[in-house]
Amino acid sequence: MKKVLLLAILLLNLLPVMKSGRLMLDTATLSAQNMGNESGSTIYHCTDEDGFEYTSPWPCEDDPCISPCPICDASMPCDELDAHMHVQHNENDNRKDPDEGDVGNQGGVIIGGGSSTGGGGSVVVGPPYGGGGSSSQTNIRTTTQIKNAAAKAVRSIPGTDAKCNKGVQAAFKNLYGTLPPGMNCLANEMVSYWAKNPSLWKEITLSEAQGYANNGYFVVAGYQNPGGHGHVVVIVPGKETYSTNWGEKVPCTMDTGYEKRNASQSFSYSFGADKKGKVKFYYYK
C-alpha cells in the first residue's frame, strides 16, 4: 500500500498542469493543435537553408513546402500542385477574380509532360515569341521552381510594409543562388539597372510577359516613380486574366509591396490602370 501511495505522489509531481486544453510546461505552452499538420496559434520564427528568415505556423523542422495555386485561392503541398492544376484548371476554369473577366491561356512549348501553367519537371524549349533559346540555357527554370521560389520569397518577408524590392531580390536568389550587385537597391534603381543592362535583361511587352514566365524565364515588371518610390514585381507562371480596369489581359504577379504578401495575384492588383504604358517588363536571359 505504501509503494502505491508513493508512486501516486511521484506521478502527480511529474504530471504537467492541464489548463484550457493546453499542457503547461513551465513557461512554454504547447497547443495540441500545433501537432501534425494542423496550425495552432503559435508562430515559429524560422531560418531556411539560404539564411532567409520567415514565420511559420509549423515547427521549423517540420515546415512543409506549401505552394499557392496561381489561379484560385487554394494552397497545397508542393508535390500536389501539378495534380491540382491538371484536375481543376487545365481545361474548363471559370473562376474569376473580382476585377477580372474571362481567363485565357498562354502559349509555350513544353516537353516531358505537364502544362504551361505548372508541370513539374518539364523541359522548356525557347521563348514563346521567337528568338533564340534552348533547353540548355542555364537561366531557364521549370515553372514549379519559379512558383516555389516566389512562394518562399513571400514567406521570408513578414509584416505588411512596402518591401517589393526585397521580394524580387529573394525570388531571384532562391532561383539562382546569388544576387547581381545591380539588384541590391530600391525599386526605382532596380528598374534602371534592368534597362541599362540589355546583355542580361531583355525588355518585352505586357502581352509577352506571361508567355515568357510560363516558358521558364525569370520575368520582372517595374514602375519608376519620378516623384517617389517605385514598384517592382515578379511575373509568375499562370494564366492571364482580363482586367476591366486595364482593358486587356494581364499576367500573374508575385508582390511584396505595401500590404501585399502574395505569391500569385492579378497584375491589376499590383499596378493601377494609371500606370498603363509606364510599367516596364524584362526577362533574365
C-alpha positions, 0 to 999 in steps of 0.5 A: 500500500505504501509503494502505491501511495508513493508512486501516486505522489511521484506521478502527480509531481511529474504530471504537467498542469492541464489548463484550457486544453493546453499542457503547461510546461513551465513557461512554454505552452504547447497547443495540441493543435500545433501537432501534425499538420494542423496550425495552432496559434503559435508562430515559429520564427524560422531560418531556411537553408539560404539564411532567409528568415520567415514565420511559420505556423509549423515547427521549423523542422517540420515546415512543409513546402506549401505552394499557392495555386496561381489561379484560385485561392487554394494552397497545397503541398508542393508535390500536389500542385501539378495534380491540382492544376491538371484536375481543376484548371487545365481545361474548363476554369471559370473562376474569376477574380473580382476585377477580372473577366474571362481567363485565357491561356498562354502559349509555350512549348513544353516537353516531358509532360505537364502544362504551361501553367505548372508541370513539374519537371518539364523541359522548356524549349525557347521563348514563346515569341521567337528568338533564340533559346534552348533547353540548355540555357542555364537561366531557364527554370521549370515553372514549379521552381519559379512558383516555389521560389516566389512562394518562399520569397513571400514567406521570408518577408513578414509584416505588411510594409512596402518591401517589393524590392526585397521580394524580387531580390529573394525570388531571384536568389532562391532561383539562382543562388546569388544576387547581381550587385545591380539588384541590391537597391530600391525599386526605382534603381532596380528598374534602371539597372534592368534597362541599362543592362540589355546583355542580361535583361531583355525588355518585352511587352505586357502581352509577352510577359506571361508567355515568357514566365510560363516558358521558364524565364525569370520575368520582372515588371517595374514602375519608376516613380519620378516623384517617389518610390517605385514598384517592382514585381515578379511575373509568375507562371499562370494564366492571364486574366482580363482586367476591366480596369486595364482593358486587356489581359494581364499576367500573374504577379508575385508582390511584396509591396505595401500590404501585399504578401502574395505569391500569385495575384492579378497584375491589376492588383499590383499596378493601377490602370494609371500606370498603363504604358509606364510599367516596364517588363524584362526577362533574365536571359 
